[in-house]
Amino acid sequence: MSENMKPASILRFPGGSCKKLGFAALIFGAQLSSASADTIFGLYAGANLWQPDFSGTVGQETNNFDFSSEFSQNDTDSTSVYVAVEHFVPLIPNVMVRTTPVNWAGNSDSASGTLGGTVTLNGNVDALIDIDMTDFTLYYEILDNWVSLDIGLTARKLDGAVSARETSTNLSDSVDLDTTIPMLYGHARFDLPFTGLALGVRGNAIAYEESDLLDLEAYLHFEIDLLPAVDFGIQGGVRRLSLDIDDLENWSSDARFDGAYVGLTLHF
């Protein structure tokens, strides 16, 4: 310690000591603010490429095709995108918006059935399932350490249609779905210390009357500090979407979409 920094010297000049202490407190406060910036405001974004297999039935309650057994299936790709904003304000929930389109196409050379109940299709039939899901989620961060836990509520807008066309005659039939369903939301993540790896489970679920909807995914996440203010992540896992719907706006289904996905994430 230099001579001018000895305790006796400080005691002789209390005014200078206060200035030094105030400056030290300012530096400490700035460091603390920088270290905890993520707890004040955080922006999360991600995109996943999902390749599910489809099985089950879709149509009206008594009019539907068993697509998984009657139809050959083409590959199904879905790109899910989400953006979430987290903040420090008590009682006000965090916000996430997520979109997931699900498209499936298949063909049968010996199908027989109807979707809307007005047209019966026979022989060679092309079918298409097109469902767009948009989630608006409000959630609270219950834990935020090496174990993180979020719980909340989701309003899921389902905008979909299933259509079929008889190739020889061009007769066609379809059933549409346009509704919003409330669902419970949960997300748990477990960071593995000193590895950059994390295990996570995220899902939405609801059960009411004769209908059950489940959207569940489990993943492995690897994160890299790409820039001082940006974390870059690579994520891979499996996702299951189950739509067991009983006569909801003339739409009934006992359908499953299961498959692996890979994605990228950003955290600002």
KEKOL-659265 format. One record per residue (C-alpha): x, y, z. Coordinates in steps of 0.5 Angstrom, whole numbers, plus 500, padded with zeros to 3 digits. Each point is the difference from the previous one (the first is absolute). Example, Ala and Ser with C-alpha at 12.3 -4.5 7.8 and 13.67 -1.06 7.14 Angstrom:
REM KEKOL-659265
525491516;502507498;
This chain:
REM KEKOL-659265
500500500;503507498;501505505;494505498;495494501;502498507;494500505;503505504;500505494;493498498;498502507;503507500;496501494;493498501;497504494;505497495;498493503;493501499;501502493;504493499;495496503;494504496;504498494;501493502;493499501;499503493;504495497;497494504;493502498;502501493;503493500;494497504;495503495;504497494;500493503;493500501;497504494;497493498;496500506;497507498;499499492;501494496;498498493;499493497;499497493;501494497;498496494;499492499;500495494;495495502;499493496;494497503;496493498;493501500;495494502;492500502;494503497;497507498;494502498;493501503;497496506;497494496;504502493;507499499;506496497;505496504;506504497;505496503;498493498;496502493;505505497;508500498;503506503;505505498;505503504;497505505;505506502;498506504;504506502;498503507;502507502;499503507;502507503;500501508;501506504;502500507;500505505;501502508;493503501;496496506;494497499;500502492;501494496;505498495;498500493;501495494;497499493;501494496;498497494;500493497;497498493;499492499;499498493;499493498;498497493;498493498;497495495;496494499;498496494;494496504;497505505;493501501;497505505;497507501;503506504;494505500;495495500;497503493;505496495;502493500;507499497;502493497;507498497;506504499;499505505;505506501;500503507;503506504;500502507;502507501;500503507;503507503;501500507;502507503;501500508;499507504;503498507;501504506;504497505;504501507;507498501;500496507;507497500;506503497;507497501;503493498;493498500;494505497;493499500;495504496;492499501;494504497;494500495;500499493;495502495;501496494;496502493;499494496;499502492;500493496;496496495;500493498;498499492;500494496;499499492;498495496;505500494;496497495;494504500;503506504;494500505;503503507;498500507;503504506;499502507;502507503;503501507;500508503;500500508;504502506;502496505;502501507;506496502;505499506;507502499;506497503;508500499;505497504;508500499;506497503;507503499;505495500;506504504;506502496;498497494;496505496;494494500;493500502;494495500;493503500;493498499;495505497;493499499;492502500;494496502;493500501;494495501;493502500;494496499;501495495;507503497;507500502;505504497;508499501;506503497;506498504;508500498;506498503;507503498;507500501;503507499;507503499;502507501;506504498;501507502;501503493;500507502;500504507;493502499;498494496;499492502;500495494;497493501;499494496;494496502;498493498;494495503;493497499;493503499;493497501;494503498;494497502;493502497;494496503;494505499;493498500;496504496;503506501;496505494;499494496;507498501;502493503;507497500;504494503;506502497;508500502;506504498;506497502;507501498;507503501;502507500;506505499;501507502;504506501;499505506;502507501;500504507;501507500;
